[in-house]
Amino acid sequence: MPLHSWWGEYSGDLVWVGVGTLVLILYHLYVRICSRRDPHCTIQSVNRSARSAWVRNIMSDPSLGILGVQTLRNSTMAATFLASTGVLLIMGVLSLSGQADKLADSWHMLNISGSRHPGLWIFKLLLLTADFFVAFFSFAMSVRLFNHVGYQVTLPPDLRPSSVSPEQVARHLNRAGAYYSIGMRAYFLSVPLVFWLFGPRLMAAASLVLVVVLYHMDRVPRS
């Protein structure tokens, strides 16, 4: 395909999807910079500190072991549910790809400036599938680490190996929380990817709306 024909076919997707992607990248760079300047800038950094303090409190008093196990069980159940949801979404997207030739025309009714090439539509579904795979593996890793912490946090002080210190257990728990956050981000990212199926302008608009929503979710409420 000549260059001018290629640009004419895909210019709308390149421009508008590029705008949406740039907005998401700039927002996450802002969050990272804000977290480095102020450790309590985002709710994620506050939760990391809270989890570390929670581990020290649970491991300092053996009578709180049941409370620790119950709390970890709730986190494990939530991550398991979201991982199972990821598998269902992957199966749904794969079944949708088998009907691409039947659905593409109706889904492109709102596609004003984007390409309607069948190969691009399959590529969109591939990206959406990869996004849900990231969510699934992130939540699965979160479940794995929550289970490890469940055994470690309930050990009495006289039976703990040197490698099972409150600091080390807190690192495992914060890694589990980090994987959980990555899985949730992958779910949030699926919103603009789904809107891209209908057109690149909708994808850019969905990215802007998502950034506004994430900003209110990530920032720590100020009194």
Secondary structure, DSSP 8 states (H G I E B T S, - for coil): --HHHHHHHHHHHHHHHHHHHHHHHHHHHHHHHHHHH-TTSBHHHHHHHHHHHHHHHHHH-GGGHHHHHHHHHHHHHHHHHHHHHHHHHHHHHHHHHTTHHHHHHHHGGG-SSS---HHHHHHHHHHHHHHHHHHHHHHHHHHHHHHHHHHHHT--GGG--TT--HHHHHHHHHHHHHHHHHHHHHHHHHHHHHHHTT-HHHHHHHHHHHHHHHHHHHB----
